[in-house]
Amino acid sequence: MSVLTIECFVNNEELTTIAADAIIIATPTGSTAYSMAAGGSLVHYKVPAMLFTPVCPFSLSFRPLIFPEDVKIYLRVPEDARTVPIVGIDGHTRFKLDRKESLRITVSNYPASCTLI
């Protein structure tokens, strides 16, 4: 297995090229435990945000990020990528992204309702 290399854009502006074992993108009510296990922040469920957490990044300069919920994240597989990433959505849907393909990630228009007891 090779290192995952993904070009990352936020609102059509290049952020970085990620070299890591994986990337977790979640909302405060979804996949937060996985994000925290990988070193991401704990975020209150009422904060309108998107969590962006690299898993075992190959650079100490790339740390977990929290974006406002209205951003659009684009992930693109570089043409010279050594491995083809597999995308998993909520642990159910899985598909491969080929070289030069991209994935757009946004917060859903249908949020989950949560209540603390």
C-alpha positions in Angstrom: 0.0 0.0 0.0 1.3 3.4 -1.0 0.8 6.8 0.6 -2.4 8.6 -0.4 -1.7 11.8 -2.3 -4.7 14.1 -2.9 -4.8 17.7 -4.1 -7.1 19.7 -1.8 -9.1 22.9 -2.8 -11.4 24.9 -0.6 -13.9 27.1 -2.5 -11.8 26.6 -5.7 -8.6 27.9 -4.0 -5.7 25.4 -3.6 -5.1 24.5 0.0 -2.4 21.9 -0.2 -1.5 18.5 -1.6 -2.1 16.0 1.1 0.2 13.0 1.7 -1.4 10.8 4.4 -2.9 7.3 5.0 -6.4 8.7 4.8 -8.6 11.8 5.2 -11.6 12.1 7.4 -14.2 14.8 6.5 -17.1 15.1 8.9 -19.7 17.3 10.5 -19.8 17.7 14.3 -22.7 15.2 14.4 -21.2 12.7 12.0 -18.0 10.6 12.3 -16.7 12.9 15.0 -15.3 9.9 17.0 -13.2 8.8 14.1 -11.9 12.3 13.6 -11.0 12.6 17.3 -9.3 9.2 17.2 -7.1 10.6 14.4 -6.2 13.7 16.4 -9.1 16.0 15.3 -10.9 18.4 17.5 -14.0 17.8 19.6 -16.7 20.2 18.2 -20.0 21.0 19.8 -22.9 19.7 17.8 -24.4 23.2 17.4 -21.3 24.6 15.7 -22.0 24.8 12.0 -18.8 23.4 10.7 -17.0 20.8 8.7 -14.0 18.8 10.2 -11.1 18.0 8.0 -8.7 15.5 9.6 -5.7 13.8 8.0 -4.9 10.3 9.2 -1.2 9.8 9.8 -0.1 12.7 7.6 3.4 12.5 6.2 4.1 16.2 7.1 4.0 17.6 10.6 2.8 20.9 9.1 -0.6 19.6 8.0 -2.9 19.5 11.0 -6.6 19.0 11.5 -8.8 21.9 10.3 -12.3 23.2 11.0 -14.1 25.0 8.2 -17.4 26.9 8.3 -20.3 24.8 6.9 -20.7 26.8 3.7 -17.3 25.8 2.2 -17.0 23.5 -0.7 -14.1 21.1 -0.5 -12.7 19.5 -3.6 -10.4 16.6 -3.5 -8.6 15.6 -6.7 -6.3 12.7 -7.5 -3.1 13.9 -9.1 -2.2 12.5 -12.5 1.0 11.0 -11.1 -0.6 9.5 -8.0 1.0 6.2 -6.9 -2.2 4.7 -5.5 -5.9 5.1 -6.3 -8.0 6.2 -3.3 -11.1 4.4 -2.1 -13.9 6.8 -0.9 -16.1 5.6 2.0 -19.3 7.5 2.8 -20.8 6.8 6.3 -19.2 3.4 6.2 -21.6 2.2 3.5 -20.9 3.5 0.0 -17.4 2.7 -1.4 -15.9 3.6 -4.7 -12.6 4.3 -6.3 -11.4 7.6 -7.6 -9.2 7.3 -10.7 -6.3 9.7 -11.5 -7.5 13.2 -12.4 -10.9 12.5 -10.9 -12.3 14.8 -8.2 -14.8 14.7 -5.4 -16.8 17.7 -4.2 -17.8 17.7 -0.5 -20.4 20.0 1.0 -22.6 20.0 4.1 -26.0 18.4 3.5 -29.1 20.6 3.2 -30.8 18.1 5.6 -29.1 18.3 8.9 -29.5 15.7 11.6 -31.3 16.9 14.7 -29.6 16.3 18.0 -30.7 16.9 21.6 -28.5 16.5 24.7 -30.3 14.9 27.6 
